[in-house]
Amino acid sequence: MTVSTSYTPLTYTGNGSTTNFSVTWPFFDGTLVVTEIVIATGVETVKTINTHYTVTGGTDDDGLPATGTVVANSAPASTVQWRIERTTPKTQASTWGENDAFPQKTIEAALDKQILIAQEGTELDGYMQLVTSGDPDYWDAESYIIRNVADPTASTDAVNKSYGDANYGGTAATNAAASASASASSASAASTSATSASTSATQAINAAGFLYTFDSSTTMADPGTGDVRLNNSTFASVTAIAVADNSANTGNPDVSVSILAMDDSTSTANRGTVTLRKATAPENFAQYYISGASTDNTGWTQLAVTHLVSNGTFVGGDTLVFGFARTGDQGQNGSGSGDMLAANNLSDLVDKPTSRTNLGVAIGSDVQAYDADLAAIAVLNSTGLLARTAANTWAQRTIQAPAAGITITNPAGVAGDPTLVLANDLAAYEGLAATGLVARTADGAAAARTITGTASQITVTNGDGVAGNPTLSLDAGIYRSGGTDVAVADGGTGLSSATAYAVLCGGTTSTGAFQSIASVGTSGHVLTSNGAGALPTFQAINAGANVDLLATVSTTSGTTQSVTGLSQSEMFLIALTGVSHSGGGSASLQVAISSNGGSSYSTAKLISTIGNDGVAHQGIVQILGTGATQNKVITPIVLPSTGAIYITPGVESTVTGVINAIRFSWDGGYNFDAGTIYVYGLS
């Protein structure tokens, strides 16, 4: 794989619950070393794999190094740190035979291993490895600056500049004084003395406080022994400083008591002044007020500060002089007349309202008197509209929109006034400009409508609903329950009631358009006509055949009179009343029959003779109506005008089929002049 991640040992501070610690650089199996460090004492203990932890990841399926995770069998406590290091063996176990296939992954793994070893060469037990120039008796820095040299612990150890400045400044000052004294006798010595004096001044500045190493991280956590860090990379924006309990002075002395005392002044607004100054370049500094109580953490202290003045910059690893000047405690109140005594808690004010006014805290004008509702509002810490939910109880609310119909802009009122806008169908209704009833014509669409009636049927008042409720009324000519009786001209009877079970018949001008017959008759009676001038009545029928009037022929014109559409009957009877012709003198009335609806008729046969008086004899003609061989006319029984009864010999006229039409005519071709012919059917 490509080794693209730099290597630095990883350090994790325990919290009593986290067990998984990511290894972000690649490693081979079995090359991790896990060390537990007690934060308070710095005591280190190497942990044992499988007993104290397990490892996932590492060498992948191709034999290449990969990242992974250290999994603690028991979560480390918050008082310790786990340091994870990589120690890749400095060996090369791969061999290749002549003409073998190219072992790509094996060679890649070998190259990766060399890179990992090279990365680890820059970090060994906390000491920097320098490259020798070839002489085994000394190390040659070859004109390069050696950085991050720790304070010496043995007499033969190298000394860093900060340590030298802090611990050998006194001797330098003495030398500077001697040089100054000797300058009177030697100009050259005076120049040297001036240089020494400048160095002494720098050393004196460094001696004005504790030494610390600047940690560029802005996270407020334990900066580590001898380190100090700020919570912002911009000096003017810093509000907190993290200071290790142990300074960077020789032996890392514990100065936590002094650090914690920095906030002890009773002048709480400015409890003292902290100055951080770069030891090698004093013009780079930052100065802050101690403006709040300090926080005592395990191994370090967090100072609450306010920026005062600053110049230049610091970079990680800079040696800083940490100086502090304490502000004096607030002076004690005197006990003389008119003095304010702390023990009285302002109770000795003579005019408390005036005092509040003078201080700009007059109740009702400068400050609001205590109110439980205001107190409830003051503790709210989210955004939104305010709602009083109970006495002295408030909550923040947001206007909620329904599922459809309304949309809300800025419902909590944070960015501006809440704005409700109609949407969907409501927006369509709002967009209507015309008046009238509203109809939903589609999803999110509406139109104004008007109820209209139908001429001569339904009348509509206020059909658009603008002036009131629409009213629908039936036209005056339409019958309705409880309304006017239906007129005869409109197909009605003009009556509101009728005799129960009685037959309704046409009336006269004097009786009304309709009238009921006199009675309902007796069961089995039939309705019998009593002539044109009287109502029919129910009468008993004669036993035997039923007689039905099929047609009435008025003989006032024409040479023939025909009756068609006759129903099948067993016998037809023809009655003559005052039948005459226009020729004068005697003539014979003849009859013919048809079975095809009048398309053709049988030979006409005599049924009556008119005498010299020009009037036909009254009587009845019998015509048999059924049976193919019995369809015949039989000469009638004649009732002479004298009232005597005689029988004319029978004559026959036959057709094939059922008789359904009868035709009457005169033997002389005369026109009919008067009289009525009645055709009855017997069954």
C-alpha positions in Angstrom: 0.0 0.0 0.0 1.0 3.7 -0.2 2.4 4.9 3.2 0.9 8.4 3.1 0.4 8.9 6.9 3.1 10.4 9.1 4.0 8.6 12.3 3.7 10.1 15.8 2.9 8.0 18.9 -0.8 8.3 19.8 -2.0 9.4 23.3 -5.6 8.9 24.6 -6.9 10.1 27.9 -9.3 7.6 29.6 -12.8 8.4 30.6 -13.9 5.2 32.3 -16.2 4.2 29.4 -14.2 4.3 26.1 -12.5 1.0 25.1 -11.8 1.5 21.4 -8.7 3.6 20.4 -8.1 4.2 16.7 -4.6 3.6 15.2 -4.5 6.0 12.3 -1.1 5.1 10.8 -0.4 1.7 9.2 1.4 -1.1 11.2 2.3 -4.8 10.9 0.9 -7.4 13.2 2.7 -7.6 16.6 4.5 -4.2 16.3 2.3 -2.1 18.6 3.4 -1.2 22.2 0.7 0.2 24.6 1.9 2.1 27.7 -0.3 3.3 30.5 0.8 6.6 32.1 -0.6 7.8 35.4 -1.4 11.5 34.8 -0.7 12.8 38.3 2.7 11.1 38.8 3.9 10.3 35.2 4.6 6.6 36.2 4.5 4.4 33.1 3.5 0.8 32.8 3.7 -1.3 29.6 0.4 -3.2 29.0 0.3 -6.8 27.8 -1.6 -7.8 24.6 -4.5 -10.2 25.2 -4.3 -9.6 29.0 -5.0 -5.9 28.9 -6.0 -5.2 25.3 -6.4 -6.8 21.8 -5.6 -5.4 18.4 -7.8 -5.4 15.2 -6.4 -4.5 11.8 -2.7 -4.4 11.0 -1.3 -6.6 8.3 -3.9 -7.1 5.5 -4.5 -10.1 3.2 -1.7 -8.9 0.8 0.8 -8.8 3.6 0.9 -5.0 3.6 0.6 -2.8 6.7 -2.8 -1.3 7.5 -4.5 0.9 10.1 -6.6 -0.7 13.0 -7.9 -0.3 16.5 -6.6 -1.1 20.0 -9.5 -2.5 22.1 -9.0 -2.3 25.9 -10.3 -5.3 27.9 -11.3 -2.7 30.5 -11.9 1.0 29.8 -9.0 3.1 31.2 -9.9 5.5 34.0 -9.9 9.3 33.6 -6.7 9.4 35.7 -4.5 7.7 33.1 -3.5 8.0 29.5 -2.7 5.2 27.0 0.2 5.8 24.6 0.3 3.7 21.5 3.6 3.3 19.7 4.9 1.3 16.7 8.2 -0.7 16.9 8.7 -2.3 13.5 11.5 -4.9 13.5 14.6 -3.7 11.6 14.8 -7.0 9.6 14.5 -8.1 6.0 13.2 -11.7 5.6 12.3 -11.8 1.9 14.4 -13.7 -0.6 14.0 -14.0 -4.4 15.3 -16.7 -6.8 16.8 -16.0 -10.2 14.1 -15.8 -12.9 11.3 -16.0 -10.3 8.0 -14.2 -11.1 8.0 -10.6 -10.0 6.8 -10.7 -6.3 4.9 -7.4 -6.4 3.2 -7.5 -3.0 6.3 -9.0 -1.2 8.5 -6.2 -2.5 5.8 -3.6 -1.7 5.6 -4.9 1.8 9.4 -4.8 2.2 9.5 -1.2 1.0 6.6 -0.3 3.3 8.5 -1.8 6.2 11.5 0.4 5.5 9.4 3.5 5.4 7.8 2.6 8.7 11.3 2.0 10.2 12.4 5.3 8.9 9.4 7.1 10.3 10.0 5.5 13.7 13.7 6.6 13.6 12.6 10.2 14.2 11.2 9.3 17.6 13.0 7.1 20.1 12.2 7.1 23.9 11.6 10.9 23.8 15.0 11.8 22.5 15.8 13.2 19.0 18.3 11.1 17.0 20.9 13.2 15.2 22.8 12.0 12.2 26.6 11.7 12.9 29.1 13.1 10.5 31.2 10.0 10.6 33.4 10.7 13.7 32.4 8.3 16.5 33.6 10.8 19.2 30.9 13.5 18.7 27.7 14.6 17.0 27.8 17.3 14.3 24.7 19.4 13.9 26.1 20.7 10.6 25.0 24.3 11.2 21.4 23.2 11.8 19.4 24.4 14.9 18.6 21.6 17.4 15.1 22.1 18.6 13.1 20.8 21.6 16.1 20.0 23.7 14.8 18.9 27.2 16.1 20.3 30.4 19.3 18.5 31.6 19.1 15.9 34.3 22.7 14.9 34.5 25.9 17.0 34.7 26.9 15.9 31.2 23.6 16.7 29.6 23.2 19.4 27.0 21.6 22.6 28.2 18.8 24.4 26.3 18.7 28.1 26.1 15.7 28.6 28.4 17.4 26.5 31.1 20.6 28.4 30.7 18.9 31.7 30.8 16.9 30.8 33.9 19.7 29.1 35.8 22.8 31.0 34.9 21.4 34.5 34.7 22.8 35.5 38.1 26.4 34.8 37.1 25.8 36.6 33.9 24.5 39.6 35.8 27.6 39.6 38.0 29.8 39.4 35.0 27.9 42.2 33.4 28.5 44.4 36.5 32.2 43.6 36.5 32.3 44.4 32.8 30.6 47.7 33.5 33.2 48.6 36.2 36.0 47.7 33.9 34.6 49.8 31.1 36.2 53.0 32.6 39.6 51.7 31.8 38.9 50.1 28.4 36.6 51.2 25.6 36.8 47.7 24.2 35.8 46.4 27.6 32.9 48.9 27.7 31.6 47.6 24.4 31.8 44.0 25.7 30.1 45.1 28.9 27.2 46.7 27.0 26.6 43.5 25.1 26.7 41.6 28.4 24.3 44.1 29.9 21.8 43.5 27.1 22.1 39.8 27.6 21.6 40.3 31.3 18.5 42.3 30.7 17.0 39.5 28.6 17.9 37.0 31.3 16.4 39.3 34.0 13.1 39.3 32.0 13.2 35.5 31.8 13.7 35.3 35.6 10.6 37.3 36.2 8.3 34.3 36.1 7.9 30.6 35.6 9.2 29.0 32.3 6.6 27.2 30.2 6.6 25.7 26.7 3.9 27.0 24.4 1.4 24.4 23.2 -0.4 25.6 20.0 -3.5 23.5 20.6 -6.6 25.6 21.5 -8.5 22.8 23.3 -8.9 23.4 27.0 -7.5 20.2 28.3 -4.3 19.1 30.1 -1.5 20.7 28.1 1.1 18.3 29.5 4.0 18.8 31.9 5.7 22.2 31.4 3.2 23.4 28.8 0.8 26.3 28.5 -1.9 26.8 25.9 -4.5 29.4 24.9 -8.2 28.7 23.9 -7.8 30.9 20.7 -5.0 31.3 18.2 -5.7 35.1 18.2 -4.3 36.8 21.3 -7.2 39.4 21.5 -9.9 36.6 21.4 -8.4 34.5 24.2 -10.7 34.0 27.3 -9.1 31.0 28.9 -5.5 29.7 29.6 -4.6 26.1 30.4 -1.5 26.0 32.6 0.2 22.7 33.7 0.8 22.2 37.4 4.5 21.5 36.7 6.5 24.3 35.0 9.3 23.8 32.4 11.9 25.0 34.9 14.7 22.5 35.7 13.1 19.4 37.4 9.6 20.5 36.4 8.7 21.9 39.8 5.1 21.8 40.9 3.9 25.5 40.9 0.2 24.8 41.1 -0.3 26.5 44.5 1.0 29.7 43.0 -1.2 29.3 39.8 -4.3 28.6 41.8 -3.7 31.7 44.1 -3.9 34.0 41.1 -7.7 34.4 41.4 -7.6 35.1 45.2 -7.9 38.9 45.1 -11.2 40.2 46.4 -11.1 42.8 43.5 -13.0 40.3 41.4 -13.2 42.4 38.1 -9.4 42.4 37.9 -7.7 39.9 40.2 -4.3 40.3 38.7 -2.3 40.5 35.5 -0.8 37.5 33.6 2.0 38.2 31.2 3.2 35.6 28.7 6.5 36.6 27.0 8.6 34.8 24.5 12.0 34.2 26.3 14.1 34.6 23.2 12.2 37.5 21.7 10.5 39.5 24.5 8.8 41.8 22.0 6.4 38.9 21.4 4.0 38.9 24.4 0.3 38.7 25.5 -1.1 40.2 28.7 -4.4 39.4 30.3 -6.5 40.3 33.4 -7.6 37.4 35.7 -11.3 38.2 35.4 -13.0 35.1 36.9 -12.5 32.1 39.2 -9.9 29.5 38.2 -10.8 25.9 37.6 -8.5 23.3 39.4 -8.2 20.2 37.2 -6.1 17.1 37.7 -2.6 18.1 36.7 -3.5 21.5 35.3 -5.4 24.8 36.0 -7.8 26.7 33.7 -7.6 30.5 34.1 -10.5 32.8 33.2 -9.0 35.9 31.5 -9.7 39.1 29.6 -7.3 40.4 27.0 -5.4 43.5 27.9 -2.6 44.0 25.4 -0.4 41.9 23.1 2.1 42.0 20.3 3.7 39.5 17.9 3.0 35.8 17.9 4.0 32.5 19.5 4.6 29.2 17.7 4.4 25.7 19.2 7.6 24.9 21.2 8.4 28.5 22.1 9.7 28.9 25.6 7.6 31.5 27.4 8.1 33.4 30.7 4.8 33.1 32.6 4.6 36.2 34.9 1.9 37.4 37.3 1.2 40.6 39.2 -1.6 40.3 41.8 -4.2 43.0 42.3 -4.6 44.0 46.0 -7.6 43.0 48.0 -10.5 45.5 48.3 -9.7 47.9 51.2 -11.6 47.6 54.5 -14.4 50.0 55.2 -13.8 52.5 58.0 -16.0 52.7 61.1 -16.4 56.4 61.3 -19.6 58.4 60.9 -21.1 58.1 57.5 -18.9 55.1 56.5 -20.4 52.2 54.6 -19.8 49.0 56.6 -19.7 45.6 54.7 -21.4 43.9 57.6 -24.4 46.1 57.2 -25.0 45.0 53.6 -26.0 48.5 52.6 -28.6 48.7 55.3 -26.9 51.9 56.6 -27.9 53.8 53.5 -29.9 56.9 54.6 -31.9 57.3 51.4 -32.0 54.1 49.5 -34.2 55.3 46.6 -31.9 58.2 46.0 -28.9 55.9 46.1 -30.4 53.6 43.6 -31.2 56.6 41.3 -27.6 57.8 41.7 -26.3 54.3 40.8 -28.6 54.1 37.7 -30.6 51.2 39.1 -33.8 53.0 40.2 -36.6 50.4 40.3 -39.3 51.3 37.8 -37.2 53.5 35.6 -33.7 51.9 35.3 -34.5 48.4 36.3 -37.6 46.2 36.4 -38.8 45.2 39.9 -38.7 41.5 40.5 -41.6 39.6 38.9 -42.0 35.9 38.8 -43.2 36.0 35.2 -40.1 37.9 34.1 -37.9 35.4 36.0 -39.6 32.6 34.1 -38.9 34.3 30.8 -35.3 35.0 31.8 -34.4 31.3 32.1 -35.6 30.5 28.6 -32.6 29.7 26.4 -34.1 28.6 23.0 -35.6 30.7 20.3 -39.3 31.1 19.4 -42.5 33.0 20.4 -43.4 33.3 24.1 -46.5 31.8 25.6 -47.7 32.1 29.2 -48.7 28.5 30.0 -49.6 29.1 33.6 -49.1 31.6 36.4 -45.4 32.6 36.4 -44.7 29.9 33.8 -43.6 30.6 30.2 -42.7 28.4 27.2 -41.4 29.1 23.7 -43.6 28.2 20.9 -43.6 27.9 17.1 -46.7 28.5 14.9 -47.5 25.2 13.2 -49.0 25.0 9.8 -51.8 22.5 9.0 -51.1 19.6 6.6 -52.5 21.7 3.7 -54.0 25.1 3.0 -51.5 27.4 4.8 -47.7 27.8 4.7 -45.8 29.8 7.3 -42.6 31.7 6.8 -40.5 32.3 10.0 -42.9 30.4 12.3 -40.8 31.0 15.4 -40.4 34.7 14.7 -36.6 34.5 15.0 -35.7 36.0 11.7 -38.7 38.3 11.4 -42.5 38.4 11.7 -44.2 35.1 11.2 -46.0 35.3 7.9 -49.0 33.0 7.0 -49.7 32.5 3.3 -52.8 30.6 1.9 -51.9 27.6 -0.2 -53.7 24.8 -2.1 -57.5 25.1 -2.2 -57.5 28.1 0.2 -55.2 30.0 -2.1 -57.5 29.2 -5.0 -60.6 30.5 -3.1 -58.7 33.6 -2.0 -57.8 34.3 -5.7 -61.4 34.5 -6.8 -62.4 38.0 -8.0 -66.0 37.4 -9.1 -69.0 37.0 -6.7 -71.1 33.9 -6.4 -71.1 30.4 -5.0 -67.7 28.6 -4.9 -67.0 25.4 -6.7 -63.8 23.3 -6.4 -63.0 22.6 -10.1 -59.7 20.7 -9.5 -57.0 20.2 -6.9 -56.0 23.7 -5.9 -58.5 25.3 -8.3 -61.9 27.1 -7.8 -64.4 29.1 -9.7 -67.5 31.2 -8.9 -70.8 29.7 -9.9 -74.5 30.7 -10.0 -77.6 28.5 -9.6 -80.0 29.0 -12.5 -83.6 27.8 -13.0 -85.6 26.5 -16.0 -88.2 28.7 -17.5 -91.8 27.8 -16.6 -90.5 25.1 -14.2 -88.2 26.3 -11.4 -87.6 29.9 -10.3 -84.3 30.8 -8.5 -84.0 33.9 -6.3 -80.4 35.1 -5.4 -78.8 32.3 -7.4 -75.2 33.5 -6.6 -75.9 33.8 -2.9 -74.5 37.4 -2.8 -77.6 39.0 -1.2 -78.7 36.0 0.8 -79.4 32.3 0.6 -80.4 31.0 -2.9 -84.2 30.2 -2.9 -85.7 27.7 -5.4 -89.5 27.9 -6.2 -91.7 25.8 -8.5 -93.4 27.8 -11.3 -97.0 28.8 -10.5 -98.2 26.5 -13.2 -96.6 23.3 -11.7 -98.7 21.2 -9.3 -97.1 20.6 -5.9 -98.4 18.9 -2.7 -100.7 21.3 -0.9 -100.8 23.6 -3.8 -103.5 24.6 -6.3 -105.4 21.7 -8.0 -104.1 20.7 -11.4 -106.3 22.5 -14.0 -108.2 20.4 -16.6 -106.4 22.3 -19.4 -103.0 21.0 -17.9 -104.2 17.4 -17.9 -105.7 17.5 -14.4 -109.2 17.1 -13.0 -109.5 20.5 -11.3 -110.7 18.6 -8.2 -109.3 18.4 -4.7 -111.4 15.3 -3.9 -113.8 12.7 -5.3 -116.4 10.3 -4.1 -114.6 7.2 -2.8 -114.6 4.4 -5.3 -117.0 6.3 -7.7 -116.3 6.6 -11.4 -115.2 10.1 -12.5 -116.9 11.3 -15.7 -116.9 14.4 -17.8 -119.3 17.1 -16.6 -121.1 20.1 -17.9 -120.8 23.8 -17.4 -123.3 23.6 -14.5 -121.7 20.5 -12.8 -118.0 21.3 -13.5 -115.4 19.7 -15.8 -115.6 16.4 -14.0 -118.2 14.7 -11.7 -118.7 11.4 -10.0 -121.5 9.0 -10.9 -124.3 8.6 -8.4 -123.1 5.4 -6.8 -120.4 2.7 -6.9 -122.9 0.0 -7.8 -123.2 -3.6 -6.6 -120.6 -6.3 -7.0 -121.0 -7.9 -10.5 -122.8 -4.9 -12.0 -121.6 -3.2 -15.1 -121.4 0.4 -16.0 -124.2 1.1 -18.5 -124.6 4.3 -20.7 -127.8 6.2 -20.1 -127.3 8.3 -23.2 -125.6 11.6 -24.0 -127.5 13.6 -21.6 -127.1 11.6 -18.4 -124.3 9.9 -16.4 -123.8 6.2 -16.8 -125.0 3.9 -14.0 -124.0 0.6 -12.7 -126.6 -2.1 -13.7 -126.9 -5.8 -13.5 -126.0 -7.7 -16.8 -128.3 -10.2 -18.5 -127.3 -13.8 -18.1 -125.6 -15.3 -21.1 -123.6 -13.4 -23.7 -121.7 -10.2 -23.1 -122.5 -7.3 -25.4 -119.9 -4.6 -26.2 -120.5 -1.5 -28.3 -117.6 -1.6 -30.8 -118.4 1.4 -33.0 -120.9 4.2 -33.7 -121.3 5.5 -37.2 -123.0 8.8 -38.0 -124.4 8.5 -41.5 -124.5 12.1 -42.7 -122.4 12.0 -45.9 -120.6 9.8 -48.3 -121.7 6.8 -50.4 -120.1 4.3 -48.0 -119.5 4.1 -44.2 -116.8 1.7 -42.9 -115.9 0.4 -39.5 -112.3 -1.1 -39.2 -110.2 -2.4 -36.3 -112.9 -4.6 -34.9 -111.9 -7.2 -32.3 -112.7 -10.8 -32.7 -116.2 -11.6 -31.6 -118.5 -14.6 -31.9 -121.2 -12.4 -33.4 -121.7 -8.8 -34.5 -125.1 -7.1 -34.1 -125.9 -4.0 -36.2 -128.7 -1.6 -35.0 -130.0 1.1 -37.3 -131.5 4.4 -36.1 -133.1 6.8 -38.6 -130.7 5.9 -41.4 -131.6 7.5 -44.7 -130.2 8.5 -48.1 -130.2 11.6 -50.3 -132.0 10.2 -53.4 -135.5 10.0 -52.1 -137.9 7.1 -52.7 -137.1 3.5 -51.8 -133.6 2.0 -51.8 -131.8 -0.9 -50.2 -129.1 -0.6 -47.4 -126.4 -3.2 -48.1 -123.5 -4.5 -45.9 -120.2 -6.2 -46.9 -117.5 -7.8 -44.6 -113.7 -8.0 -44.6 -111.1 -10.2 -42.9 -108.0 -8.1 -44.0 -108.8 -4.8 -42.4 -110.8 -3.3 -45.3 -108.3 -4.0 -48.1 -111.1 -6.0 -49.8 -114.7 -6.8 -49.0 -117.3 -9.6 -49.7 -120.3 -9.1 -52.0 -122.7 -6.5 -50.5 -125.9 -8.0 -49.3 -129.2 -6.4 -48.5 -129.9 -5.8 -44.8 -132.7 -3.2 -45.0 -135.1 -1.5 -47.4 -136.3 2.1 -47.2 -139.9 2.6 -48.0 -141.5 5.5 -49.8 -141.3 7.5 -46.6 -137.5 7.5 -47.1 -136.8 6.0 -43.7 -135.0 2.7 -43.2 -136.8 0.1 -41.1 -135.4 -0.2 -37.7 -134.0 -3.6 -36.7 -131.0 -5.7 -35.9 -128.6 -7.4 -38.4 -126.8 -10.6 -37.2 -123.3 -11.3 -38.5 -121.5 -14.4 -37.4 -117.9 -13.5 -36.6 -116.0 -16.8 -36.0 -115.3 -19.9 -38.0 -114.0 -19.8 -41.6 -117.3 -21.2 -43.0 -119.6 -19.2 -40.8 -118.5 -15.7 -41.6 -121.8 -14.6 -43.1 -124.4 -11.9 -43.0 -127.9 -13.1 -42.1 -130.9 -11.0 -43.2 -132.0 -9.2 -40.0 -135.1 -9.4 -38.1 -137.0 -6.3 -39.3 -139.0 -4.1 -37.0 -141.4 -2.3 -39.4 -142.5 1.2 -38.6 -146.0 -0.2 -37.9 -144.4 -2.2 -35.0 -145.2 -5.6 -36.5 -142.4 -8.2 -36.5 -141.5 -10.1 -39.6 -138.5 -12.0 -40.9 -136.9 -11.4 -44.3 -135.5 -14.6 -45.8 -131.8 -15.0 -45.0 -129.1 -14.0 -47.4 -125.4 -14.8 -47.0 -122.2 -13.0 -47.8 -119.0 -14.9 -46.7 -115.2 -14.2 -46.3 -112.4 -16.4 -45.3 -110.9 -15.5 -41.9 -112.0 -13.5 -38.9 -114.2 -10.5 -39.6 -112.3 -7.2 -38.6 -114.0 -4.6 -40.9 -117.6 -3.9 -42.1 -118.8 -1.5 -44.9 -122.2 0.0 -45.4 -123.6 1.4 -48.8 -126.9 2.0 -50.8 -127.8 -0.2 -53.8 -128.5 2.9 -55.9 -125.1 4.6 -55.1 -126.8 7.2 -53.0 -125.1 9.3 -50.3 -125.9 8.8 -46.7 -128.1 11.7 -45.5 -128.9 11.0 -41.8 -129.1 8.4 -39.0 -126.8 6.4 -36.8 -125.5 2.8 -37.2 -124.4 1.0 -33.9 -122.0 -2.0 -34.2 -122.0 -4.4 -31.1 -119.9 -7.4 -30.5 -121.2 -10.5 -28.7 -118.9 -12.9 -27.0 
